[in-house]
């Protein structure tokens, strides 16, 4: 569904020429702009409708090769829909060559972190002379256009499937630096100590990916190790003056990840440069503008002397996530905002894949299961949940619609699918999808089709329900000699699923792990219930490594047996078993005793993420029984006995150069032991 009604989509952009000039660097922080949009006119029309928000269009005209300019007879603003209608006294003819829409307009470099905006900071070293001030703070300037704020910076056709190329120039003080998606093309002196910086033409792309910035910038630089069209690509991290050394860790990751993604996607990085810019005031963690990626300072800067080591994980991951978008989202863009989940879900999954490749000691899949999967399952187990893909009628609704369910559940089901197909096969399908739709737009079904071709499986059929239906299942296990029965039903944290809420039939990869095979069985449950025969009951575990997005409810004896066999379990298995047992106990589908018997086996556990899940689960159980002094006291004592030996083993003193996960585990255990009454 498009923001523009079909009857006014007769005009489509081909190229934007954007010139920003007469910037008021102080006071009202206004700017003037000239935009010339080369357009295709499919049907003769007297009206051209664009998006514009908080802009004043001073003049507009259409020029057609060989004809006199056609000026507007009226300019009508619709503030609610953020549209402007340019009315002409006669029709702009259809299918004419070289039709250009010229507009002169005025806007504001605002302070709301949307559109073309200013962000305030306090310099760490003496700044350049012309750095603007806003009160007591200095300013840098940048853009944030996703999802629908390009219209704050220039009048445009602000929809993801109305792609065009862009030529950008900006007039700024001579001692400041300007950046945009593409490399600098030319710099010309202007007047009164100003210069005009022009940039190369961009590839075809969506409005929300356009970006520019200027300020008192410096950078650190390295180059990709692979060559692209015979050249290594320059990769830079830009900061305001005095902070560039903190960009080195992000830079170290960026150039390697560009090469890594070029290889696994089978498509070379398509632009001639990669810039990463630290922005002092930012609404999100980062933004994947093509070739000029912007970051909140805490997501790109790392001080080797003073930053907590755990932030290395965050910086590396956010760098990878945004670089993934340079292919998945930028080169190929969703057709409409309803499928934003796919952009973000895929970038989340492949971002973790990259960090696992470069930093296996970070244990990122364990972190993903402990944080991403559990957070999304907690939310999605509420009756008021919603499907991953939600219809979006208006781009202005996006921030209200998309949340952790869309993003974290989205990335979880992509991980489930990639594990079932095999990561190599999955990436082959992704590569086919990117090649087939490059520089264009695509839908979720287009990706499923490419994955179906690569795998020989009907991906669309078994993924559709995961994307478009609410909730997720619990798999209940019943044991008989030599066989087990599995039955799926919707899981609610309240445990009171009504029949009409339990009519979804999920495709569930069973992920069966046994003693008899090192390989995980690739079977899936496609019916409401099924019996698995010829089972060796000495050891089995469903949903190996928690790759499937569901909970598993084992008989109490089997759960206890899994606890005693914990050396056969992966870290992800342990996390999911603890989380499932706790969630099922709270929902009334399991027992608190079963959970406690299971976690009692983990007093010698040494993994941070397993302990995080244990502590969180016990905390949830304690909160439920908070009004019962006897039970609450017993649970507190149980927690103390469980963590005491692990706390004593890891020690009370932090040591230099220890791994950040060791430090986090020590902090968690000491805090938990203290809260449970340890007398150290």
PLY file of the C-alpha trace (Angstrom):
ply
format ascii 1.0
element vertex 680
property float x
property float y
property float z
element edge 679
property int vertex1
property int vertex2
end_header
0.00 0.00 0.00
1.48 3.33 -1.07
1.37 6.69 0.64
0.59 8.25 -2.75
-2.84 7.24 -4.10
-2.60 5.46 -7.45
-4.23 8.33 -9.34
-1.35 10.72 -8.54
1.50 8.28 -9.15
1.72 9.30 -12.81
4.91 11.22 -12.11
8.08 9.37 -11.12
11.54 10.71 -10.38
14.62 9.79 -12.41
17.25 12.11 -10.93
17.43 14.76 -8.21
19.88 17.64 -8.38
19.97 19.15 -4.87
21.91 22.32 -4.05
21.93 23.57 -0.46
23.07 27.14 0.03
22.77 30.26 2.19
22.91 28.20 5.37
22.18 30.28 8.46
24.69 28.86 10.94
23.07 30.27 14.05
19.83 32.04 14.90
16.98 30.22 13.15
19.40 27.78 11.43
17.52 28.15 8.15
18.80 27.09 4.74
17.83 27.62 1.13
17.64 24.82 -1.37
17.35 24.32 -5.08
16.07 20.99 -6.32
15.74 19.97 -9.95
13.97 16.65 -10.42
14.12 14.96 -13.79
10.75 13.20 -14.01
8.85 10.70 -16.10
5.25 11.80 -16.69
3.14 8.74 -17.52
-0.17 10.58 -17.96
-0.72 14.23 -18.82
-1.54 16.15 -15.66
-2.07 19.65 -14.30
-0.99 18.56 -10.80
2.22 17.13 -9.43
2.09 15.84 -5.86
5.25 15.48 -3.77
6.10 15.06 -0.12
7.22 18.11 1.84
7.23 18.72 5.57
8.13 21.99 7.27
9.44 23.35 3.97
8.41 26.55 2.21
8.43 26.26 -1.58
9.09 29.72 -2.95
8.76 28.89 -6.63
8.20 25.89 -8.86
8.20 25.39 -12.60
8.46 22.63 -15.17
10.80 22.81 -18.14
10.44 20.57 -21.15
13.04 20.37 -23.87
12.12 22.79 -26.65
9.31 24.53 -24.71
8.94 27.59 -22.50
9.02 27.01 -18.71
5.63 26.30 -17.18
5.16 27.98 -13.78
2.64 27.01 -11.12
-0.73 28.67 -10.73
-1.02 27.49 -7.13
0.94 25.60 -4.45
-1.28 23.71 -1.98
0.08 22.23 1.27
-1.48 19.33 3.16
0.25 19.29 6.55
-1.54 16.15 7.75
-0.36 13.95 4.89
2.89 15.94 4.53
2.22 16.52 0.84
2.40 19.52 -1.44
0.44 19.80 -4.68
1.90 21.91 -7.48
-0.93 23.14 -9.69
-0.13 24.23 -13.26
-2.32 26.32 -15.58
-2.06 23.71 -18.32
-1.23 20.04 -18.53
2.31 18.77 -18.35
2.30 16.42 -21.37
2.90 12.70 -20.99
5.99 10.85 -22.15
7.93 14.00 -23.03
11.73 13.78 -22.95
13.83 15.85 -20.55
11.05 17.01 -18.22
12.57 18.77 -15.21
10.71 20.06 -12.16
12.56 23.06 -10.67
11.88 24.24 -7.12
13.38 26.89 -4.88
12.60 26.31 -1.23
13.51 27.14 2.34
13.93 24.77 5.29
15.40 24.50 8.77
18.38 22.60 10.15
16.25 21.56 13.09
17.07 20.15 16.52
14.66 17.16 16.48
17.10 14.60 15.03
15.03 14.13 11.87
15.54 15.43 8.36
18.48 17.85 8.05
19.40 18.62 11.64
22.03 19.95 14.00
23.46 18.08 16.96
25.20 19.77 19.85
28.46 18.74 21.49
31.32 20.06 23.57
34.66 19.81 21.75
37.50 17.86 23.37
40.12 20.02 21.58
40.00 23.59 20.22
37.58 23.56 17.26
37.91 25.20 13.86
37.07 28.90 13.79
33.77 28.67 11.91
32.13 25.83 13.89
28.63 27.16 14.69
27.35 27.55 18.22
23.91 26.78 19.62
23.86 28.33 23.06
26.88 27.01 24.94
27.42 24.07 22.59
29.11 23.66 19.24
27.21 22.03 16.36
27.68 19.46 13.66
25.07 18.83 10.98
23.80 15.59 9.45
20.67 13.92 8.09
18.31 11.18 9.24
15.73 10.34 6.58
14.37 6.89 7.45
11.54 6.31 7.23
9.82 9.43 5.99
11.95 12.46 6.80
13.75 13.17 3.52
10.72 15.39 2.93
11.96 17.65 5.75
15.14 18.39 3.76
13.89 18.68 0.16
10.59 18.24 -1.70
10.61 14.70 -3.02
8.72 11.55 -3.88
9.42 10.03 -0.47
8.60 6.34 -0.95
11.03 3.42 -1.01
9.97 2.14 -4.43
10.31 5.53 -6.16
14.05 5.20 -6.65
16.24 7.74 -8.44
19.82 8.97 -8.68
21.04 12.04 -6.78
23.52 14.84 -7.38
24.19 16.80 -4.20
26.10 20.00 -3.52
26.33 22.06 -0.36
27.77 25.48 0.49
29.69 25.51 3.80
32.53 27.41 5.53
35.95 26.76 4.02
37.42 25.20 7.18
34.66 22.59 7.62
34.24 19.21 5.92
31.22 18.02 3.95
30.28 14.38 3.32
27.62 12.60 1.31
26.88 9.13 -0.05
29.42 9.45 -2.86
32.97 10.81 -3.08
33.65 14.50 -3.51
33.52 15.56 -7.17
34.64 19.16 -6.89
35.18 22.05 -4.48
34.72 25.64 -5.66
35.21 28.88 -3.73
31.97 30.73 -3.09
31.88 34.04 -1.20
32.70 35.37 2.27
34.86 32.41 3.28
32.48 29.77 1.93
32.98 26.92 -0.52
30.64 24.74 -2.57
31.29 21.00 -2.28
29.75 18.80 -4.99
29.52 15.03 -4.93
29.46 12.33 -7.59
26.11 11.02 -8.80
24.70 8.21 -6.64
23.41 4.89 -7.90
19.65 4.44 -8.15
18.34 4.37 -4.58
15.47 5.30 -2.28
15.09 8.75 -0.71
15.51 7.43 2.83
19.08 6.33 2.04
20.31 9.72 0.84
22.56 11.52 3.33
24.86 14.47 3.78
26.73 15.96 6.71
29.16 18.72 7.49
31.17 19.84 10.47
34.58 20.05 12.07
35.45 16.49 11.08
38.61 14.40 11.07
39.03 10.73 10.22
41.00 7.52 10.51
41.34 5.48 7.33
42.16 2.00 6.10
41.43 0.03 2.94
39.69 -3.19 2.04
42.08 -6.05 1.42
40.08 -7.24 -1.59
40.19 -5.19 -4.77
37.03 -3.88 -6.38
37.35 -3.09 -10.08
41.10 -3.23 -9.55
41.20 -0.91 -6.54
41.05 -1.24 -2.78
38.12 0.71 -1.35
38.91 3.44 1.21
37.08 2.99 4.51
36.97 5.89 6.95
35.55 6.63 10.37
34.78 10.34 10.75
34.40 12.09 14.10
34.38 15.65 15.33
37.86 16.96 15.96
39.69 15.26 18.83
37.88 11.89 18.78
39.23 10.11 15.72
41.49 7.73 17.67
38.37 6.24 19.24
37.22 5.27 15.74
40.05 2.79 15.18
38.26 -0.28 16.54
35.19 0.40 14.43
37.43 0.96 11.41
39.28 -2.30 12.01
35.96 -4.12 11.82
34.49 -2.15 8.93
37.02 -2.86 6.20
37.14 -6.57 7.06
33.35 -6.88 7.14
33.00 -5.17 3.73
35.24 -7.88 2.28
33.43 -10.64 4.18
29.97 -9.60 2.98
31.23 -9.14 -0.59
32.34 -12.76 -0.47
29.34 -14.41 1.20
26.79 -12.44 -0.85
28.69 -13.08 -4.09
28.36 -9.37 -5.01
31.12 -6.82 -4.63
30.43 -3.78 -2.49
28.95 -1.45 -5.12
30.15 2.04 -4.09
33.63 3.59 -4.36
33.95 4.39 -0.64
32.63 3.56 2.83
32.32 6.36 5.39
31.16 5.84 8.97
30.26 9.03 10.85
29.87 9.46 14.61
26.91 11.78 15.29
26.58 13.36 18.73
22.78 13.39 18.90
20.99 10.48 17.28
17.58 8.85 17.65
18.65 5.31 16.81
21.78 3.21 17.19
22.80 3.83 13.59
21.49 4.45 10.06
22.60 2.61 6.94
22.72 5.53 4.47
24.44 4.12 1.41
28.14 4.93 1.59
27.73 7.35 4.53
26.61 5.35 7.55
25.77 7.42 10.61
26.14 6.16 14.19
25.33 7.23 17.70
28.76 7.89 19.24
28.46 4.94 21.65
27.84 2.59 18.71
31.02 3.46 16.77
33.57 4.95 19.20
35.67 2.87 21.59
38.35 4.22 23.90
40.93 1.48 24.50
41.98 3.14 27.76
38.62 3.91 29.32
35.73 2.09 27.60
34.29 -1.04 29.19
35.44 -4.06 27.17
31.84 -5.20 26.66
31.29 -2.25 24.29
33.61 -3.88 21.77
30.85 -6.38 21.17
28.32 -3.61 20.57
30.53 -1.56 18.26
31.54 -4.57 16.17
27.95 -5.76 15.85
26.41 -2.39 14.96
29.12 -1.82 12.34
28.31 -5.23 10.83
24.54 -4.71 10.97
24.70 -1.41 9.08
27.19 -2.73 6.53
24.85 -5.66 5.83
22.22 -3.14 4.79
24.53 -1.83 2.05
23.43 -4.93 0.14
20.23 -6.03 1.85
18.12 -2.89 1.98
20.17 -0.49 -0.12
21.14 -2.47 -3.24
17.80 -4.28 -2.99
15.11 -2.40 -1.10
11.76 -3.53 0.28
8.88 -2.54 -1.97
6.95 -0.97 0.91
7.34 -0.39 4.63
5.24 -3.43 5.59
8.36 -5.48 4.89
10.77 -3.37 6.92
10.99 -6.37 9.30
12.82 -8.29 6.56
15.45 -5.56 6.15
16.07 -5.40 9.88
15.64 -9.09 10.66
18.13 -10.15 8.00
20.68 -7.47 8.95
20.42 -8.57 12.58
21.03 -12.23 11.72
23.86 -11.67 9.24
25.42 -9.04 11.52
25.76 -11.67 14.24
27.02 -14.14 11.63
29.84 -11.74 10.76
30.79 -11.11 14.38
30.78 -14.85 15.09
33.16 -15.24 12.13
35.63 -12.61 13.36
35.16 -13.01 17.14
34.17 -16.59 18.00
35.13 -15.92 21.64
32.29 -13.36 21.88
29.79 -16.28 21.84
27.31 -14.15 19.96
24.79 -16.92 19.22
24.59 -17.65 22.93
23.98 -13.95 23.48
21.36 -13.94 20.72
19.45 -16.82 22.32
19.72 -15.32 25.82
18.71 -11.82 24.75
17.06 -11.63 21.32
15.12 -14.90 21.34
14.01 -14.67 24.97
12.98 -11.00 24.70
10.89 -11.63 21.62
9.31 -14.79 23.05
8.40 -12.97 26.23
6.59 -10.29 24.23
5.11 -12.68 21.69
3.63 -14.86 24.44
1.25 -12.03 25.33
-2.30 -12.22 24.06
-1.91 -8.67 22.71
1.02 -9.59 20.45
0.96 -9.06 16.70
2.41 -10.78 13.60
5.93 -10.00 12.39
4.60 -8.42 9.21
1.98 -5.78 9.86
0.18 -3.89 7.07
1.39 -0.29 6.83
-1.03 2.06 5.11
0.94 5.20 5.78
4.69 5.63 6.23
3.99 7.97 9.16
2.67 4.95 11.13
5.90 2.96 11.00
7.43 3.99 14.32
4.19 3.07 16.10
3.87 -0.33 14.42
7.35 -1.81 14.43
8.78 -3.04 17.71
10.86 -5.84 19.21
8.43 -8.49 17.95
8.90 -7.37 14.37
12.67 -7.03 14.67
13.78 -9.69 17.16
11.21 -12.32 16.23
11.97 -11.48 12.60
15.68 -12.18 13.03
14.89 -15.29 15.10
12.78 -16.88 12.36
15.45 -16.01 9.78
17.97 -17.82 11.99
15.53 -20.75 12.22
15.20 -20.88 8.44
18.94 -20.54 7.78
19.68 -23.34 10.25
17.10 -25.62 8.64
18.28 -25.00 5.07
21.94 -24.82 6.03
23.74 -21.48 6.22
25.62 -22.06 2.95
22.43 -22.88 1.03
20.62 -19.97 2.67
23.33 -17.53 1.60
23.25 -18.92 -1.94
19.56 -18.05 -2.04
20.24 -14.59 -0.64
22.89 -14.05 -3.31
20.44 -15.05 -6.06
17.84 -12.69 -4.60
20.29 -9.77 -4.52
21.51 -10.39 -8.05
18.01 -10.72 -9.46
16.68 -7.53 -7.85
19.78 -5.30 -7.57
19.08 -1.56 -7.77
15.39 -2.38 -7.52
12.71 -3.27 -5.02
11.54 -6.67 -3.85
9.10 -8.37 -1.50
9.35 -11.04 1.18
7.96 -13.56 -1.31
10.77 -12.70 -3.75
13.29 -13.78 -1.11
11.33 -16.94 -0.32
11.30 -17.78 -4.05
15.07 -17.40 -4.32
15.59 -19.54 -1.22
13.20 -22.16 -2.62
15.26 -22.36 -5.82
18.52 -22.65 -3.89
17.24 -25.31 -1.47
14.69 -27.24 -3.53
12.16 -26.70 -0.71
8.90 -24.77 -0.64
10.10 -22.01 1.67
7.07 -19.80 1.10
4.65 -22.43 2.35
6.35 -23.09 5.64
7.48 -19.53 6.38
4.25 -17.71 5.57
2.56 -18.64 8.85
5.56 -17.48 10.90
5.45 -14.05 9.30
1.74 -13.38 9.06
0.26 -15.13 12.11
0.36 -14.01 15.71
2.26 -15.89 18.42
4.44 -19.00 18.49
4.04 -22.62 19.63
5.03 -24.78 22.54
5.93 -28.36 21.68
4.66 -30.73 24.36
6.49 -34.05 24.64
4.97 -37.34 25.84
7.15 -40.43 26.25
6.39 -44.09 25.70
8.88 -46.96 25.44
10.87 -46.52 22.23
8.95 -43.49 21.03
7.92 -39.95 21.85
4.85 -37.99 20.92
5.05 -34.28 20.11
2.09 -31.94 19.97
2.07 -28.25 19.04
-0.15 -25.55 20.48
0.05 -21.79 20.87
1.95 -20.65 23.94
0.64 -17.83 26.11
2.42 -16.65 29.24
-0.93 -16.73 31.04
-1.44 -20.40 30.15
-5.10 -19.91 29.23
-5.18 -20.37 25.46
-8.72 -20.48 24.13
-9.66 -22.90 21.32
-10.22 -20.06 18.87
-6.69 -18.77 19.65
-5.10 -22.13 18.91
-5.96 -22.75 15.28
-2.57 -21.93 13.72
-0.61 -24.86 12.34
3.08 -23.95 12.43
5.85 -25.58 10.46
8.26 -26.57 13.26
11.82 -27.82 12.59
12.32 -30.44 15.29
16.10 -30.14 15.51
16.42 -33.55 17.15
19.78 -34.26 18.79
20.56 -37.76 20.09
23.46 -39.86 21.33
23.32 -41.95 18.18
24.16 -39.23 15.68
26.37 -36.17 15.66
24.08 -34.64 13.05
20.85 -32.92 13.99
17.84 -34.45 12.27
16.30 -32.12 9.67
12.72 -33.32 10.15
9.89 -30.87 10.75
6.49 -31.14 12.38
3.84 -30.15 9.84
0.80 -31.55 11.62
-0.79 -30.85 14.99
0.88 -33.88 16.53
3.16 -36.71 15.53
4.90 -39.75 16.98
8.66 -40.18 16.59
9.42 -43.90 16.66
12.56 -45.99 17.22
13.89 -43.51 19.75
16.84 -44.28 21.97
15.65 -42.81 25.24
19.09 -42.57 26.89
19.50 -39.02 25.57
17.63 -36.75 23.20
17.08 -33.02 22.91
14.61 -31.25 20.65
15.27 -27.82 19.13
19.03 -28.24 19.15
20.83 -24.95 19.89
17.43 -23.22 20.16
17.40 -22.52 16.44
13.61 -23.02 16.32
11.37 -20.25 17.60
9.31 -22.30 20.05
9.34 -23.63 23.59
9.56 -27.30 24.51
7.69 -28.84 27.42
9.37 -32.09 28.53
8.02 -34.56 31.10
9.53 -33.76 34.53
11.72 -36.86 34.54
13.15 -36.04 31.12
13.92 -32.45 32.15
15.76 -33.76 35.22
17.65 -36.24 33.00
18.73 -33.42 30.69
20.07 -31.62 33.73
22.22 -34.59 34.70
23.35 -34.90 31.06
24.22 -31.22 30.76
27.72 -31.95 29.43
26.00 -33.11 26.22
24.21 -29.79 25.85
25.42 -26.71 24.02
25.35 -23.34 25.73
22.31 -22.43 23.65
20.61 -25.67 24.73
21.17 -24.85 28.38
19.85 -21.31 28.02
16.70 -22.44 26.24
15.98 -25.29 28.65
16.19 -22.95 31.65
14.09 -20.29 29.92
11.47 -22.80 28.73
11.16 -24.46 32.14
10.68 -21.09 33.85
8.18 -19.77 31.30
6.17 -23.00 31.43
6.17 -22.96 35.24
4.88 -19.38 35.28
2.20 -20.28 32.71
1.09 -23.28 34.75
2.14 -25.77 32.09
5.20 -26.88 34.07
6.19 -26.79 37.74
8.48 -24.61 39.80
9.87 -27.78 41.39
10.83 -29.07 37.94
12.68 -25.85 37.17
14.53 -25.85 40.51
15.52 -29.51 40.18
16.89 -28.77 36.72
18.92 -25.65 37.57
20.26 -27.29 40.75
22.59 -29.21 38.42
24.26 -25.98 37.27
26.19 -24.91 40.39
29.45 -25.60 38.52
28.39 -23.79 35.33
30.97 -21.35 33.97
29.17 -19.61 31.09
28.01 -16.04 31.50
24.92 -16.35 29.31
23.71 -19.53 31.01
24.07 -17.87 34.39
22.28 -14.77 33.11
19.30 -16.90 32.13
19.33 -18.81 35.43
19.45 -15.60 37.49
16.71 -13.95 35.40
14.47 -17.02 35.61
14.89 -17.40 39.37
14.23 -13.68 39.77
10.96 -14.02 37.86
9.90 -16.96 40.02
10.81 -15.09 43.22
8.74 -12.08 42.13
5.70 -14.29 41.64
6.01 -15.66 45.18
7.03 -12.32 46.72
3.96 -12.19 48.95
4.71 -15.60 50.49
7.49 -14.98 52.98
8.23 -18.68 53.44
8.49 -19.44 49.72
10.39 -16.24 48.95
12.87 -17.01 51.75
13.31 -20.56 50.46
13.96 -19.36 46.91
16.48 -16.82 48.19
18.32 -19.57 50.08
18.21 -21.83 47.01
19.72 -19.04 44.90
22.47 -18.45 47.48
23.43 -22.13 47.58
23.37 -22.35 43.78
25.66 -19.37 43.10
28.01 -19.57 46.06
30.46 -22.14 44.72
30.54 -20.51 41.26
31.19 -17.14 42.88
34.02 -18.50 45.02
35.51 -20.25 42.00
35.57 -17.19 39.73
36.92 -15.01 42.54
36.06 -11.59 43.93
38.82 -9.59 42.24
38.77 -8.30 38.67
42.04 -8.92 36.85
43.65 -6.94 34.02
43.18 -8.22 30.47
40.62 -10.87 31.35
37.95 -11.57 28.74
34.96 -9.27 28.95
32.60 -12.23 29.40
34.59 -13.34 32.46
34.27 -9.87 33.92
30.55 -9.79 33.23
30.08 -13.21 34.81
31.98 -12.19 37.93
29.87 -9.04 38.28
26.66 -11.04 37.82
27.58 -13.74 40.34
28.83 -11.31 43.00
25.69 -9.19 42.63
23.42 -12.24 42.79
25.27 -13.74 45.76
25.11 -10.44 47.61
21.41 -10.05 46.90
20.80 -13.57 48.19
22.58 -12.89 51.47
26.19 -14.04 50.91
28.34 -13.02 53.90
31.60 -12.28 52.06
0 1
1 2
2 3
3 4
4 5
5 6
6 7
7 8
8 9
9 10
10 11
11 12
12 13
13 14
14 15
15 16
16 17
17 18
18 19
19 20
20 21
21 22
22 23
23 24
24 25
25 26
26 27
27 28
28 29
29 30
30 31
31 32
32 33
33 34
34 35
35 36
36 37
37 38
38 39
39 40
40 41
41 42
42 43
43 44
44 45
45 46
46 47
47 48
48 49
49 50
50 51
51 52
52 53
53 54
54 55
55 56
56 57
57 58
58 59
59 60
60 61
61 62
62 63
63 64
64 65
65 66
66 67
67 68
68 69
69 70
70 71
71 72
72 73
73 74
74 75
75 76
76 77
77 78
78 79
79 80
80 81
81 82
82 83
83 84
84 85
85 86
86 87
87 88
88 89
89 90
90 91
91 92
92 93
93 94
94 95
95 96
96 97
97 98
98 99
99 100
100 101
101 102
102 103
103 104
104 105
105 106
106 107
107 108
108 109
109 110
110 111
111 112
112 113
113 114
114 115
115 116
116 117
117 118
118 119
119 120
120 121
121 122
122 123
123 124
124 125
125 126
126 127
127 128
128 129
129 130
130 131
131 132
132 133
133 134
134 135
135 136
136 137
137 138
138 139
139 140
140 141
141 142
142 143
143 144
144 145
145 146
146 147
147 148
148 149
149 150
150 151
151 152
152 153
153 154
154 155
155 156
156 157
157 158
158 159
159 160
160 161
161 162
162 163
163 164
164 165
165 166
166 167
167 168
168 169
169 170
170 171
171 172
172 173
173 174
174 175
175 176
176 177
177 178
178 179
179 180
180 181
181 182
182 183
183 184
184 185
185 186
186 187
187 188
188 189
189 190
190 191
191 192
192 193
193 194
194 195
195 196
196 197
197 198
198 199
199 200
200 201
201 202
202 203
203 204
204 205
205 206
206 207
207 208
208 209
209 210
210 211
211 212
212 213
213 214
214 215
215 216
216 217
217 218
218 219
219 220
220 221
221 222
222 223
223 224
224 225
225 226
226 227
227 228
228 229
229 230
230 231
231 232
232 233
233 234
234 235
235 236
236 237
237 238
238 239
239 240
240 241
241 242
242 243
243 244
244 245
245 246
246 247
247 248
248 249
249 250
250 251
251 252
252 253
253 254
254 255
255 256
256 257
257 258
258 259
259 260
260 261
261 262
262 263
263 264
264 265
265 266
266 267
267 268
268 269
269 270
270 271
271 272
272 273
273 274
274 275
275 276
276 277
277 278
278 279
279 280
280 281
281 282
282 283
283 284
284 285
285 286
286 287
287 288
288 289
289 290
290 291
291 292
292 293
293 294
294 295
295 296
296 297
297 298
298 299
299 300
300 301
301 302
302 303
303 304
304 305
305 306
306 307
307 308
308 309
309 310
310 311
311 312
312 313
313 314
314 315
315 316
316 317
317 318
318 319
319 320
320 321
321 322
322 323
323 324
324 325
325 326
326 327
327 328
328 329
329 330
330 331
331 332
332 333
333 334
334 335
335 336
336 337
337 338
338 339
339 340
340 341
341 342
342 343
343 344
344 345
345 346
346 347
347 348
348 349
349 350
350 351
351 352
352 353
353 354
354 355
355 356
356 357
357 358
358 359
359 360
360 361
361 362
362 363
363 364
364 365
365 366
366 367
367 368
368 369
369 370
370 371
371 372
372 373
373 374
374 375
375 376
376 377
377 378
378 379
379 380
380 381
381 382
382 383
383 384
384 385
385 386
386 387
387 388
388 389
389 390
390 391
391 392
392 393
393 394
394 395
395 396
396 397
397 398
398 399
399 400
400 401
401 402
402 403
403 404
404 405
405 406
406 407
407 408
408 409
409 410
410 411
411 412
412 413
413 414
414 415
415 416
416 417
417 418
418 419
419 420
420 421
421 422
422 423
423 424
424 425
425 426
426 427
427 428
428 429
429 430
430 431
431 432
432 433
433 434
434 435
435 436
436 437
437 438
438 439
439 440
440 441
441 442
442 443
443 444
444 445
445 446
446 447
447 448
448 449
449 450
450 451
451 452
452 453
453 454
454 455
455 456
456 457
457 458
458 459
459 460
460 461
461 462
462 463
463 464
464 465
465 466
466 467
467 468
468 469
469 470
470 471
471 472
472 473
473 474
474 475
475 476
476 477
477 478
478 479
479 480
480 481
481 482
482 483
483 484
484 485
485 486
486 487
487 488
488 489
489 490
490 491
491 492
492 493
493 494
494 495
495 496
496 497
497 498
498 499
499 500
500 501
501 502
502 503
503 504
504 505
505 506
506 507
507 508
508 509
509 510
510 511
511 512
512 513
513 514
514 515
515 516
516 517
517 518
518 519
519 520
520 521
521 522
522 523
523 524
524 525
525 526
526 527
527 528
528 529
529 530
530 531
531 532
532 533
533 534
534 535
535 536
536 537
537 538
538 539
539 540
540 541
541 542
542 543
543 544
544 545
545 546
546 547
547 548
548 549
549 550
550 551
551 552
552 553
553 554
554 555
555 556
556 557
557 558
558 559
559 560
560 561
561 562
562 563
563 564
564 565
565 566
566 567
567 568
568 569
569 570
570 571
571 572
572 573
573 574
574 575
575 576
576 577
577 578
578 579
579 580
580 581
581 582
582 583
583 584
584 585
585 586
586 587
587 588
588 589
589 590
590 591
591 592
592 593
593 594
594 595
595 596
596 597
597 598
598 599
599 600
600 601
601 602
602 603
603 604
604 605
605 606
606 607
607 608
608 609
609 610
610 611
611 612
612 613
613 614
614 615
615 616
616 617
617 618
618 619
619 620
620 621
621 622
622 623
623 624
624 625
625 626
626 627
627 628
628 629
629 630
630 631
631 632
632 633
633 634
634 635
635 636
636 637
637 638
638 639
639 640
640 641
641 642
642 643
643 644
644 645
645 646
646 647
647 648
648 649
649 650
650 651
651 652
652 653
653 654
654 655
655 656
656 657
657 658
658 659
659 660
660 661
661 662
662 663
663 664
664 665
665 666
666 667
667 668
668 669
669 670
670 671
671 672
672 673
673 674
674 675
675 676
676 677
677 678
678 679
